[in-house]
Amino acid sequence: MIFVWFHCDGVEPTWSVPEQPEITAKEWVYRGRTEHFVNAHIEVGYTLAVTCTRDSCAQCVMGGLLCVLQEIPENAADIAHLTFLHEPGIITGTDLRYTKSRLWDFVKHTWKVQWMPEPPPNKHCSQMLLVHQLLLFGKHVPLLDFNVVARQVGPGIVFLTFKHNFLGTGVILQSVTPVEPLLQKVTHIIYYQRNIPTLIPKFMLKAECIQFERDVMVWNNKKYVSKPLLVKEDAAIQKHRRWYSQFYSENSPQFSYQQESLDW
């Protein structure tokens, strides 16, 4: 995987992307990837590390004017959306019109989430701490509990590290690569314990993919509001936006569109 630094003011890199020790030591190995194209609000970035991947590793570098997708990382602070979008079991699919079907109401996911920025010298990082539980017919199934730490590094890179008591540990690397204004490519690559059967990380990547595609359905149909009316339960969203503002500068280019004529 190759990362490219871009700064609209020409500033040299002020932080670097950390290595995942287990991947470097080959204790965790590549087990799959997904790619999604998302239509969402974008802002042109102050600092940006971008990934360009091919197969299981990067073999090319992309340059040019790159944009930051603020909507995607802001999900970590939007705690209220978890109940509506991600509570229904993954068996209900990705179409939000049908995920609340009574047919599959016997299986539900519950989420306990906390988001926080990291202090200096890692002020460019933030963490989302998540505890997942599964309910079957309203009863908690402890064997399917797992803990996730989603560490965001810079504006567009996330390390989703998860740990399960008997299914092992691993990480999903999420990166956002702008393709064009209002169109972003989101890549998820999973690395997992070498001694765990491949079926386990494949299933976990599939489950993550289903949950992510529920978010995509919202992103593709929502309007970005720079100053939304927030209740106290949404305080983390405003806190996240203040943290994210460090990736912009006064010279950050802005995307604009102007119709030059009435010709079709």
C-alpha positions as CSV (number, residue, x, y, z in Angstrom):
1,M,0.0,0.0,0.0
2,I,1.4,3.4,-1.0
3,F,0.4,6.7,0.6
4,V,0.8,10.1,-1.1
5,W,1.0,13.3,0.8
6,F,-0.7,16.4,-0.7
7,H,-0.9,19.9,0.8
8,C,-2.5,22.8,-1.0
9,D,0.1,25.2,0.6
10,G,3.1,23.0,-0.3
11,V,3.9,22.1,3.3
12,E,6.1,19.1,4.0
13,P,4.5,16.1,5.8
14,T,3.8,16.8,9.5
15,W,2.8,13.3,10.4
16,S,3.2,9.8,9.0
17,V,1.0,6.7,8.6
18,P,1.9,4.2,11.3
19,E,2.8,0.6,10.5
20,Q,0.6,-2.3,11.8
21,P,3.2,-4.4,13.6
22,E,1.3,-7.7,13.1
23,I,1.2,-7.1,9.4
24,T,4.9,-6.2,9.2
25,A,5.7,-9.4,11.1
26,K,3.4,-11.4,8.9
27,E,1.4,-12.6,11.9
28,W,-1.7,-11.2,10.2
29,V,-2.1,-11.9,6.5
30,Y,-4.2,-10.6,3.6
31,R,-7.7,-12.1,3.5
32,G,-9.7,-9.9,1.1
33,R,-10.9,-6.5,0.0
34,T,-13.9,-4.6,-1.0
35,E,-14.4,-1.4,-3.1
36,H,-17.3,1.0,-3.1
37,F,-18.0,4.2,-5.0
38,V,-19.8,6.8,-2.9
39,N,-21.5,10.0,-3.9
40,A,-21.2,12.5,-1.1
41,H,-20.3,16.0,0.0
42,I,-16.6,16.8,-0.3
43,E,-14.2,19.5,0.8
44,V,-10.8,20.1,-0.7
45,G,-8.2,19.0,1.9
46,Y,-5.6,20.8,3.8
47,T,-3.5,17.7,4.4
48,L,-4.2,14.3,2.9
49,A,-2.7,10.9,2.7
50,V,-4.2,8.9,-0.2
51,T,-4.0,5.2,-0.9
52,C,-4.0,3.7,-4.4
53,T,-4.4,-0.1,-4.3
54,R,-4.3,-2.9,-6.8
55,D,-5.0,-6.5,-5.7
56,S,-3.6,-7.0,-2.2
57,C,-1.0,-4.2,-2.3
58,A,-0.3,-0.9,-4.0
59,Q,1.5,-0.9,-7.2
60,C,0.8,2.6,-8.5
61,V,0.6,6.2,-7.3
62,M,-2.1,8.8,-8.0
63,G,-1.5,12.5,-7.9
64,G,-3.4,15.7,-8.8
65,L,-6.0,17.7,-6.9
66,L,-7.4,15.5,-4.3
67,C,-10.4,16.0,-2.0
68,V,-11.4,14.9,1.5
69,L,-14.7,13.1,2.1
70,Q,-15.8,14.5,5.4
71,E,-19.1,12.6,5.5
72,I,-17.5,9.2,5.9
73,P,-15.3,9.7,9.0
74,E,-18.0,11.8,10.6
75,N,-20.0,8.6,10.9
76,A,-17.8,7.7,13.9
77,A,-19.3,10.6,15.8
78,D,-22.9,10.1,14.6
79,I,-23.8,7.7,17.4
80,A,-27.6,8.0,16.9
81,H,-27.5,6.5,13.4
82,L,-26.2,3.1,14.7
83,T,-29.6,2.1,16.1
84,F,-31.5,2.8,12.9
85,L,-29.0,1.7,10.3
86,H,-27.0,-1.0,12.0
87,E,-29.3,-2.6,14.6
88,P,-31.1,-4.9,12.2
89,G,-29.3,-8.2,11.6
90,I,-27.1,-8.4,8.5
91,I,-29.4,-11.1,7.2
92,T,-31.9,-8.3,6.4
93,G,-29.5,-7.0,3.7
94,T,-28.5,-3.4,2.7
95,D,-31.8,-1.9,1.4
96,L,-33.0,0.4,4.2
97,R,-36.6,0.0,3.0
98,Y,-36.6,-3.6,4.2
99,T,-34.1,-3.9,7.0
100,K,-36.8,-3.4,9.6
101,S,-38.8,-6.4,8.3
102,R,-40.6,-8.2,11.1
103,L,-39.6,-11.5,9.5
104,W,-36.0,-11.1,10.8
105,D,-36.8,-9.0,13.9
106,F,-35.6,-11.9,16.1
107,V,-31.9,-11.0,15.5
108,K,-30.4,-7.6,16.3
109,H,-27.1,-5.9,16.9
110,T,-26.5,-3.5,19.7
111,W,-23.6,-1.0,19.8
112,K,-21.9,0.9,22.6
113,V,-19.8,3.7,21.1
114,Q,-17.5,6.4,22.3
115,W,-15.6,8.8,20.0
116,M,-12.7,11.0,21.1
117,P,-9.7,12.9,19.5
118,E,-6.2,12.0,20.5
119,P,-4.0,14.6,22.4
120,P,-0.8,16.0,20.9
121,P,1.5,14.9,19.3
122,N,-1.2,12.8,17.7
123,K,-3.9,15.5,17.3
124,H,-4.3,14.4,13.7
125,C,-5.7,11.1,15.0
126,S,-9.0,10.1,16.7
127,Q,-10.5,6.9,18.1
128,M,-13.9,5.3,18.1
129,L,-14.3,2.6,20.8
130,L,-17.0,0.2,20.0
131,V,-18.5,-2.8,21.8
132,H,-20.8,-5.1,19.7
133,Q,-23.4,-7.5,21.1
134,L,-25.8,-9.8,19.3
135,L,-29.4,-10.4,20.5
136,L,-31.4,-13.5,19.5
137,F,-35.1,-13.3,20.4
138,G,-34.2,-10.5,22.8
139,K,-31.5,-12.6,24.6
140,H,-27.8,-11.6,24.7
141,V,-25.4,-14.1,23.1
142,P,-22.1,-13.4,24.9
143,L,-20.1,-15.7,22.6
144,L,-20.6,-13.2,19.7
145,D,-19.4,-10.1,21.5
146,F,-16.4,-8.3,20.1
147,N,-14.5,-5.1,20.7
148,V,-13.4,-2.7,17.9
149,V,-11.0,0.2,18.0
150,A,-11.4,2.4,14.9
151,R,-8.4,4.7,14.8
152,Q,-8.5,7.4,12.2
153,V,-5.2,8.8,11.0
154,G,-5.5,12.1,9.1
155,P,-8.6,12.9,7.1
156,G,-9.1,9.6,5.1
157,I,-7.4,6.6,6.7
158,V,-8.9,4.3,9.3
159,F,-7.5,1.2,11.1
160,L,-10.4,-0.9,12.3
161,T,-8.8,-3.3,14.8
162,F,-11.1,-5.9,16.3
163,K,-10.7,-8.6,18.9
164,H,-12.9,-11.7,19.6
165,N,-12.4,-14.2,22.4
166,F,-12.2,-17.2,20.1
167,L,-12.5,-15.9,16.5
168,G,-9.2,-14.2,16.7
169,T,-8.0,-10.6,16.0
170,G,-7.4,-8.6,12.8
171,V,-7.7,-5.2,11.2
172,I,-9.6,-3.7,8.3
173,L,-7.8,-0.8,6.6
174,Q,-10.2,1.8,5.2
175,S,-9.0,4.4,2.8
176,V,-10.8,7.0,0.7
177,T,-9.5,8.0,-2.7
178,P,-11.3,10.9,-4.5
179,V,-12.1,10.0,-8.1
180,E,-13.8,13.2,-9.1
181,P,-15.9,15.9,-7.4
182,L,-18.7,14.3,-5.4
183,L,-17.4,10.7,-6.2
184,Q,-15.1,8.8,-3.9
185,K,-13.7,5.3,-3.9
186,V,-13.7,3.6,-0.5
187,T,-11.5,0.5,-0.1
188,H,-11.5,-1.9,2.8
189,I,-8.7,-4.4,3.1
190,I,-8.7,-7.1,5.8
191,Y,-5.7,-8.7,7.5
192,Y,-6.3,-11.5,9.9
193,Q,-4.4,-14.0,12.1
194,R,-2.6,-16.5,9.9
195,N,-3.8,-19.5,12.0
196,I,-7.5,-18.7,11.8
197,P,-9.5,-20.4,8.9
198,T,-10.0,-18.1,6.0
199,L,-13.7,-18.5,6.2
200,I,-13.8,-16.4,9.4
201,P,-12.2,-13.2,8.1
202,K,-14.1,-13.6,4.8
203,F,-17.4,-13.6,6.8
204,M,-16.4,-10.6,8.9
205,L,-15.5,-8.6,5.8
206,K,-18.8,-9.6,4.3
207,A,-20.7,-8.5,7.4
208,E,-18.8,-5.2,7.5
209,C,-19.6,-4.7,3.8
210,I,-23.3,-5.1,4.4
211,Q,-23.2,-2.6,7.2
212,F,-21.2,-0.1,5.2
213,E,-23.5,-0.4,2.2
214,R,-26.4,0.7,4.4
215,D,-24.4,3.9,5.1
216,V,-23.7,4.3,1.3
217,M,-27.5,4.3,0.7
218,V,-27.7,7.3,3.0
219,W,-24.7,9.2,1.7
220,N,-25.9,8.8,-1.9
221,N,-29.2,10.5,-1.0
222,K,-28.3,13.1,1.6
223,K,-27.5,16.8,1.6
224,Y,-24.5,18.1,3.5
225,V,-25.5,20.9,6.0
226,S,-22.5,22.9,7.3
227,K,-24.4,24.2,10.4
228,P,-27.0,21.6,11.3
229,L,-29.4,21.9,14.3
230,L,-28.1,19.4,16.8
231,V,-29.5,18.1,20.0
232,K,-27.3,17.4,23.0
233,E,-27.2,13.7,22.1
234,D,-25.5,14.8,18.9
235,A,-22.7,16.8,20.6
236,A,-20.0,14.4,19.3
237,I,-20.8,15.5,15.7
238,Q,-19.9,19.1,16.4
239,K,-16.9,18.0,18.3
240,H,-15.8,15.8,15.4
241,R,-16.2,18.7,13.0
242,R,-14.0,21.0,15.1
243,W,-11.4,18.2,15.2
244,Y,-11.7,17.7,11.4
245,S,-11.3,21.4,10.6
246,Q,-7.5,21.1,11.1
247,F,-7.3,19.4,7.7
248,Y,-8.3,22.7,5.9
249,S,-6.6,25.9,5.4
250,E,-7.5,29.4,4.0
251,N,-6.0,28.4,0.7
252,S,-8.0,25.1,0.4
253,P,-9.5,25.2,-3.1
254,Q,-13.3,24.9,-3.2
255,F,-15.3,23.0,-5.8
256,S,-17.9,25.1,-7.6
257,Y,-20.1,24.6,-10.7
258,Q,-21.5,27.3,-12.8
259,Q,-23.8,26.8,-15.8
260,E,-22.3,28.8,-18.7
261,S,-25.3,28.7,-21.0
262,L,-28.8,27.3,-21.3
263,D,-27.7,24.8,-24.0
264,W,-28.4,21.2,-23.3
